[in-house]
Amino acid sequence: MALSLKNVSCHEQPTVSGGSPSTSAIMFSAGVLGNVVALILLEIRRRKQSASLFQVLVTSLVFTDLLGTFSVSPLVLTAYLRNESLTGMSDKRLVCGHFGYAMTFFSMVTLAILLSMAVERWLSIGHPYCYEKRMSKRCGYIAIALIYLLCALFCVTPFLGFGKYVQHCPGTWCFIDMHPSASVHKVFNIIYASCLLVMIVCTVLCNASVIYHLSLMYRRRKAHRSSVRRQRRHKRHRSIAKEVEHLVLLGFMTIAFVICSLPLVIQVYLNTCCDRDRHKNDLIPLLLVSANPIIDPWVFIILSPPVPRLLWDKMCKTAKFKPTQEKVHSIHPVLYQSKPPGDSEGGSVMKAYTEIPGK
């Protein structure tokens, strides 16, 4: 009962109760810096070569994260500086409504764009003919516009009575009512959580399919390596490496969003279906959701092409070096059994092998 009364007071309290503005300031600075740097890197890459459909989607994701950061973080800092809660900033709860709408909207848009990136990779790898004939950058722009439109229409329904945005402690957050009493608000929460869950599952399945098709491509290239000319082999090697770069970036972004979003989905289901009254547990999922726009750009910066490309090259070099050693050992095993004292493990062996007449 005490927790329920505290939660009601959190919905209506006019001032900020606790919390630290320094944490919010650090998160805001990290989010803005990361997204700006990521956009600069994308622009540099676009000037070097024409932007692909995948790069269009990545750019829209980074821009969405930056827009989401600017939509909510300044309000949090203002609340701390003025010691006024979001509901206390305006009589008609306009600020709280905007904050709740922005949190819900950008959480759905971010995951929807991630799903579109996963579908794009799935079509590119698994169905290349359909991808070349049907997909283009125009499809990316249309998909982004539809994502923004559908998410905007869904997130505006709480202003029409279907769902509800309320203030959460310490007075610097507004989001959907995690403990609604009206059935219509519970239905809204279930639909919201179900949409996130479906998009998460579809994204993971698409990424798993891409990994499977990439492994098939690599095995096929390895099986036909002896019958393919060196130039074509090198070209295909770079093609697979490029796909791996995209997959690594998309995979880590997906992992980050799953970690940040899945606790919220679980919490919404538990609160709605089990009538849980533990409001303290609501804060952690909300913090994780707000952290995702900060994590995404730094994942992109860290996993920019040089990093996965270096890993891929090392893997290929290791795979090529081991069969060579095994082949030499099978042809001339005596060279490995009788080595002069002090000789290194590989130097004299390869030297003796190259000095054999007829080699």
Stockholm file with secondary structure:
# STOCKHOLM 1.0

chainA/1-359         MALSLKNVSCHEQPTVSGGSPSTSAIMFSAGVLGNVVALILLEIRRRKQSASLFQVLVTSLVFTDLLGTFSVSPLVLTAYLRNESLTGMSDKRLVCGHFGYAMTFFSMVTLAILLSMAVERWLSIGHPYCYEKRMSKRCGYIAIALIYLLCALFCVTPFLGFGKYVQHCPGTWCFIDMHPSASVHKVFNIIYASCLLVMIVCTVLCNASVIYHLSLMYRRRKAHRSSVRRQRRHKRHRSIAKEVEHLVLLGFMTIAFVICSLPLVIQVYLNTCCDRDRHKNDLIPLLLVSANPIIDPWVFIILSPPVPRLLWDKMCKTAKFKPTQEKVHSIHPVLYQSKPPGDSEGGSVMKAYTEIPGK
#=GR chainA/1-359 SS CHHHHHHHHHHHCSSCCSCCHHHHHHHHHHHHHHHHHHHHHHHHHHHHSCCCHHHHHHHHHHHHHHHHHHHHHHHHHHHHHHTCCTGGGCTTCHHHHHHHHHHHHHHHHHHHHHHHHHHHHHHHHHCHHHHHHHCCHHHHHHHHHHHHHHHHHHHTGGGGTSSCEEEETTTTEEEECSSCCSHHHHHHHHHHHHHHHHHHHHHHHHHHHHHHHHHHHHHHHHHTGGGSCHHHHHHHHHHHHHHHHHHHHHHHHHHHHHHHHHHHHHHHHHHHHHCCCCGGGGHHHHHHHHHHHHHHHHHHHHTSTHHHHHHHHHHHHHHHHHHHHHHHHHHCTHHHHCCCTTCCSSHHHHHHHHHSTTC
#=GC SS_cons         CHHHHHHHHHHHCSSCCSCCHHHHHHHHHHHHHHHHHHHHHHHHHHHHSCCCHHHHHHHHHHHHHHHHHHHHHHHHHHHHHHTCCTGGGCTTCHHHHHHHHHHHHHHHHHHHHHHHHHHHHHHHHHCHHHHHHHCCHHHHHHHHHHHHHHHHHHHTGGGGTSSCEEEETTTTEEEECSSCCSHHHHHHHHHHHHHHHHHHHHHHHHHHHHHHHHHHHHHHHHHTGGGSCHHHHHHHHHHHHHHHHHHHHHHHHHHHHHHHHHHHHHHHHHHHHHCCCCGGGGHHHHHHHHHHHHHHHHHHHHTSTHHHHHHHHHHHHHHHHHHHHHHHHHHCTHHHHCCCTTCCSSHHHHHHHHHSTTC
//
